[in-house]
Amino acid sequence: MRRVLSIIPLLALAAGAARAQETPPAQTPAAPAAPQTFESDIRNGKGETIGRIAIRDGANTLVMRVTINPGGLPPGWHGIHFHAVGDCSDTEKFEKSKAHVNHDQSKHGLLNADGPDEGDLPNVYANADGSVNAEVSSDTPLTGEGALKDGDGSALIIHANPDDHTTQPIGGAGPRIACAVIK
């Protein structure tokens, strides 16, 4: 009788091992894709490099660091926007960058009930020495559908004045004083 009882636990153990072999191994989730990155110089109205943008584009949002060297901008708040064409060659006014990125024809302004458009971004503040260290985010992607890096690229434009985030067409942000190409 002892022999029969000792065989039963061995049979149960063998059956459990067989079931374990039938079960597929657990799938290891795929690592999230590394964010796409892009960097570009920011140039002033004289064509001089005054800073840099560094963009990281993740699954849900784009994060952009804006760094301006001391003396780069007048002190105070400045509106910044993504413009539809990646051309900063006309340094006097940066008008070749065209209007805001705005694929769905929304109204301008982060605080506008009919907005914002895809080019709208929060203002940045230039310190007393004219330097800026800021980080802003946007739902506008770097690549893919409705992206900044489309056929003609886009541009980050820095304006002379702050954006009030409601007034059409650019929130009273005034002249374009700096530009970075995104291609």
C-alpha positions in Angstrom: 0.0 0.0 0.0 2.9 2.3 0.7 4.1 1.9 -2.9 0.7 2.9 -4.3 0.5 6.0 -2.1 4.0 7.2 -3.1 3.2 6.9 -6.8 0.2 9.1 -6.6 2.1 12.3 -5.6 4.6 11.5 -8.4 1.8 11.3 -10.9 0.3 14.6 -9.7 3.7 16.3 -10.0 4.2 14.9 -13.5 0.8 16.1 -14.6 1.5 19.6 -13.2 4.8 19.7 -15.1 3.1 18.7 -18.3 0.5 21.4 -17.9 3.2 24.0 -17.3 4.9 22.9 -20.5 1.6 23.3 -22.5 1.2 26.9 -21.2 3.0 29.4 -23.5 5.6 31.5 -21.7 4.4 35.0 -20.7 5.0 37.6 -23.3 7.4 40.4 -22.4 5.8 43.7 -23.4 7.7 45.5 -26.1 9.8 48.4 -24.9 8.2 51.8 -25.7 9.7 53.4 -28.8 12.4 56.0 -28.0 11.2 59.5 -28.6 12.2 61.0 -31.9 14.5 64.0 -31.5 15.4 67.1 -33.5 17.6 70.1 -32.8 17.9 73.4 -34.7 19.6 76.8 -34.2 17.5 79.9 -33.5 18.6 83.0 -35.5 17.8 86.6 -35.0 16.9 89.3 -37.6 20.6 89.7 -38.4 21.0 86.0 -39.2 23.1 85.4 -36.0 22.6 82.3 -33.9 21.1 83.3 -30.6 20.1 79.9 -29.2 18.7 76.5 -30.0 15.6 74.3 -29.9 15.7 70.7 -28.9 12.5 68.7 -29.6 11.5 65.3 -28.3 8.4 63.7 -29.7 6.8 61.0 -27.7 3.7 58.9 -28.2 1.3 61.5 -26.8 3.0 64.9 -26.9 6.0 66.8 -28.2 8.3 68.5 -25.7 10.5 71.4 -26.9 13.3 73.1 -25.0 14.0 76.7 -26.0 17.4 78.0 -25.0 18.4 81.6 -25.8 21.9 82.9 -25.0 22.3 86.1 -22.9 21.7 89.1 -25.1 19.6 87.0 -27.5 16.2 88.6 -26.9 14.8 91.8 -25.3 13.9 91.1 -21.6 10.2 90.2 -21.0 7.5 87.9 -22.3 7.5 86.7 -26.0 4.9 84.8 -28.0 6.2 81.7 -29.7 4.4 79.7 -32.5 5.0 76.9 -34.9 4.7 78.4 -38.4 3.7 76.4 -41.5 6.9 76.6 -43.6 10.5 75.7 -42.6 12.1 78.8 -44.1 13.9 81.5 -42.0 16.0 82.9 -44.9 14.3 86.3 -44.9 15.9 87.4 -41.6 14.4 90.9 -41.7 10.8 89.7 -41.1 10.8 85.9 -41.3 7.6 86.0 -43.4 8.7 83.0 -45.6 7.6 80.8 -42.7 4.0 81.8 -43.6 1.1 81.6 -41.0 0.7 79.2 -38.1 0.6 75.4 -38.5 -3.2 75.0 -38.7 -4.4 71.9 -40.6 -7.9 72.0 -39.1 -8.4 75.7 -39.5 -9.0 76.4 -35.8 -9.0 79.9 -34.4 -5.8 81.3 -32.8 -5.4 81.2 -29.0 -4.8 78.7 -26.2 -7.6 80.4 -24.4 -10.0 80.7 -27.4 -13.1 78.5 -27.2 -12.7 77.9 -31.0 -9.0 77.2 -30.7 -6.2 76.6 -30.3 -4.6 76.2 -33.7 -1.7 73.7 -34.0 0.9 76.4 -34.0 -0.1 77.9 -30.6 2.3 77.6 -27.8 2.7 79.2 -24.4 4.8 82.4 -24.1 8.4 82.3 -23.0 10.1 84.8 -20.7 13.5 86.4 -21.5 15.5 87.3 -18.3 17.0 90.7 -17.7 20.1 89.5 -19.6 18.0 88.4 -22.6 18.5 84.7 -22.0 15.7 82.0 -22.0 15.5 78.5 -20.7 12.1 77.2 -21.2 10.3 73.9 -21.9 6.9 73.8 -23.7 4.7 71.0 -25.0 2.4 70.6 -27.9 0.0 68.0 -29.4 1.4 68.8 -32.8 3.7 65.8 -33.8 7.2 66.1 -35.2 6.5 63.4 -37.9 3.5 61.6 -39.3 0.1 63.1 -40.2 -0.2 66.8 -39.5 3.4 66.9 -38.5 6.0 69.7 -38.2 8.4 67.8 -40.5 6.1 67.6 -43.5 7.1 68.3 -47.1 8.1 71.9 -46.5 8.9 71.7 -42.8 7.9 74.3 -40.3 9.5 77.0 -38.2 9.5 78.1 -34.6 8.9 81.9 -34.6 9.6 84.1 -31.6 7.7 87.4 -31.5 8.6 90.7 -30.0 5.6 90.8 -27.6 3.6 88.3 -25.5 0.7 86.4 -27.0 -2.6 87.2 -25.2 -3.9 83.7 -26.4 -7.2 85.1 -27.7 -6.9 88.0 -30.2 -6.9 87.1 -33.9 -4.7 86.3 -35.8 -1.6 86.1 -33.5 -2.7 87.3 -30.1 -1.0 90.7 -30.5 2.4 89.1 -30.4 3.8 91.6 -32.8 6.8 91.4 -35.2 8.8 88.2 -35.7 12.2 88.6 -34.2 13.7 85.1 -34.2 13.3 81.9 -36.2 14.3 78.2 -36.1 13.8 75.8 -39.1 12.2 72.4 -38.4 12.8 70.1 -41.4 
